[in-house]
Amino acid sequence: MAERSAVVEVRAQRASRPRVRILGIGMGPQHVTREVAEALRDADYVLAAEKAEDDQLLAVRRRIAADAGVPVVAVPDPRRDRADVDAMGDYRRAVGDWHDARVAAYEAVLAERGGTAAMLVWGDASLYDSSIRIVSAIASRGVVDLEWDVLPGISAPQLLAARHRLVLNDVGRPVHVTTGRRLQEEIAAGLDNVVVMLNRHLDLAGCEDWDIWWGANLGGVGEELVAGRVGDVLPAIEAARERAKAAAGWLMDLYLVRRPS
């Protein structure tokens, strides 16, 4: 009898242990895999950052959560220092401070609510997303006895390749993934087949004769596609960026740029 009581107690402890499931959702409901949908339905709530009063990306997360019958706990996103910095170390410190503030904010919610929280990540959590770092930091701090896992989603480079019907790596050539902030540095280092994400501005100086395959808001509201020689299509890309942002209220764009063989 005592053994049975101990087993019941252990199971109760496991059930009450906070859990976070990081779920890749691509660009919205149409990209949610069956695996992710099942995990979301089993969650007690969605834990999401609220970056503004009219946060359109949060609104999409709310729609996905509502379809699964799961409430959303919105956490005001800590302010990030977005001042332009010359040194990569300064940039990393600014992002690190922002992540530390997110860790504290999410940790407080998990400590108070417990249960299973889902975090809905745009695209896939493996590329230019902070969710894994943040949840890992929460777990390592030990304030919350946290269990967590990650389920993949459709990434933006996958969508870009599909929309343009291309293979990201040319025959016998690697593909490099970087950010708009670092593109010129990568080109100077000799890289010539590059997927570029997180673009505040387009800086394609010196690439006028390269080929580009560009896309914005892929699979979502305001999708735009442009391809061609950089020098020929750059004005069309700039116009398409404005249209995409006007249509959706946000802009997520990326591109593959390649030096001709």
GITAUR-V160832 format. One record per helix or strand of 2 or more residues. SS is the DSSP state (H for helix, E for strand). FROM is the first residue (numbers start at 1). LEN is the number of residues. If there is no record, write none. Layout:
# GITAUR-V160832
ss=SS from=FROM len=LEN
ss=SS from=FROM len=LEN
This chain:
# GITAUR-V160832
ss=H from=2 len=15
ss=E from=19 len=6
ss=H from=29 len=3
ss=H from=34 len=9
ss=E from=45 len=6
ss=H from=56 len=12
ss=E from=71 len=6
ss=H from=88 len=26
ss=E from=116 len=6
ss=H from=131 len=11
ss=E from=147 len=5
ss=H from=156 len=9
ss=E from=176 len=4
ss=H from=180 len=9
ss=E from=193 len=5
ss=E from=211 len=6
ss=E from=224 len=6
ss=H from=230 len=19
ss=E from=253 len=6
